[in-house]
Amino acid sequence: MSFEYTPWQRTADSANLLDSNGTPRITIFEEITALANKHQAVNLGQGFPDTEGPEEIRKIAVDAILNGANQYAPGSGILDLRNAVCEHQLRFYDLPLDPLTQVVISTGATEALAASILAFVEPQDEVVTFEPYYDSYAAMIGLANACHRVVQLRLPDFQPDIEQLRATVNDKTRVIIVNNPHNPTGSILSDEVLQEVINLAHQHDCVIISDEVYEHLRFGTRHTPIASLPGGFERTITISSAGKSFSFTGWKVGWASGPEPLITAVRTVKQFLTYSSGPAFQPAVAEALRLPEEFFTGFAHQLGHAGELLAAGLENAGIPVYRPQGTYFLVADVAQLGYEDATEIARIMPEQLGVAAIPMSVFVHEENRTAYSSLLRFAFCKKEEVIVQAVHRLQGLGALQR
Ligand SMILES: Cc1ncc(COP(=O)(O)O)c(C=O)c1O
């Protein structure tokens, strides 16, 4: 049997993980995290929070385990959580949903994304994403043996050029993936862009997969799901997760919602990926989704404050930043320090400065790297004292000038 270019290699290759010999290399995330651990650096590379989600919600999961929620959950997820997703979509976005046919619970947003892509994308189909993109999109598009086309988000506000969007989506496009608010840039797509995505999806008969895991992490604005815009609902699978909104990234409870035909397709694939997971976490997440408005605004406010501290600290060190409108990521430009490729400074920062960050170029196609190569992504979902310590250390950035 030949192992020359099998699907796993294609998947790794799509996510830029194969070296020139076709051997998988470790990701830059693993490399930077290892350096951060070795040098006891503040790790602002990986986007995981260093605080726990609400205690009353964690207790529900503990009680559920003690009270027998330990066997397979239903394939669509427990009804209470599907009901809670519907209540949430109605409460925040005025989007009515049927919990029996229009919602499916998944193993994190990641599984919902994978199932959605595998449900609709045939080999050689085109899938359009904005660039930079969350790395799992590229890997899944590779696994589906499809063609990943990108539309660049442009500085300074990381919005796409509408003409480029129109030129990229065509009759071969099967799926358009939208991530809003956007990882890694922290930007929020304008309603004009979202409406154009909807128009193009209608024009070229595409499915929209909308990754809204950062829906509640916005600084001063309310979230607009693409499904709530005219013509959006009927074409969109909306995906979210408990990881970001409630700081339960390890629970891996996500969900997809949308019109029945699309959700039936996602559920059909999803049942052969994991079937179901997290029976004890699901009732807890149901109650998390029912938390009062102040929980969501309070958390966003706290994060916004951390982001502002970091942005001001970087600016004080002479580094230009692109202030995020949402998520917990901030983009800084190290070109002035003489680094055309931010990967170089990202590799020395843990040791020489005691702070770790991720180069933006890992989130883009190899051939498009130059446009983003001097940018670094910092995650600020950390305690205030951790950000303050990072800011203090970042004041030494000037010493890394070339
Ligand atoms: C844009 C985006 N989508 C999806 C995910 C994964 O979500 P989950 O952990 O719920 O699978 C992440 C996690 O970093 C993300 O940033």
The ligand as a MOL file (V3000), in Angstrom:
LIG
                    3D

  0  0  0     0  0            999 V3000
M  V30 BEGIN CTAB
M  V30 COUNTS 16 16 0 0 0
M  V30 BEGIN ATOM
M  V30 1 C -13.1220 30.8130 15.4010 0
M  V30 2 C -13.1800 29.5720 16.2290 0
M  V30 3 N -14.0660 28.6170 15.9210 0
M  V30 4 C -14.1480 27.4800 16.6190 0
M  V30 5 C -13.3140 27.2560 17.7000 0
M  V30 6 C -13.3990 25.9370 18.4270 0
M  V30 7 O -14.4510 25.9130 19.3200 0
M  V30 8 P -14.6620 24.6460 20.2460 0
M  V30 9 O -13.5610 24.6200 21.2480 0
M  V30 10 O -16.0140 24.8570 20.8440 0
M  V30 11 O -14.6200 23.4420 19.3860 0
M  V30 12 C -12.3820 28.2270 18.0780 0
M  V30 13 C -11.4570 27.9830 19.1930 0
M  V30 14 O -10.4310 28.6170 19.3360 0
M  V30 15 C -12.3110 29.4170 17.3150 0
M  V30 16 O -11.4280 30.3850 17.6170 0
M  V30 END ATOM
M  V30 BEGIN BOND
M  V30 1 1 1 2
M  V30 2 1 2 3
M  V30 3 2 2 15
M  V30 4 2 3 4
M  V30 5 1 4 5
M  V30 6 1 5 6
M  V30 7 2 5 12
M  V30 8 1 6 7
M  V30 9 1 7 8
M  V30 10 2 8 9
M  V30 11 1 8 10
M  V30 12 1 8 11
M  V30 13 1 12 13
M  V30 14 1 12 15
M  V30 15 2 13 14
M  V30 16 1 15 16
M  V30 END BOND
M  V30 END CTAB
M  END
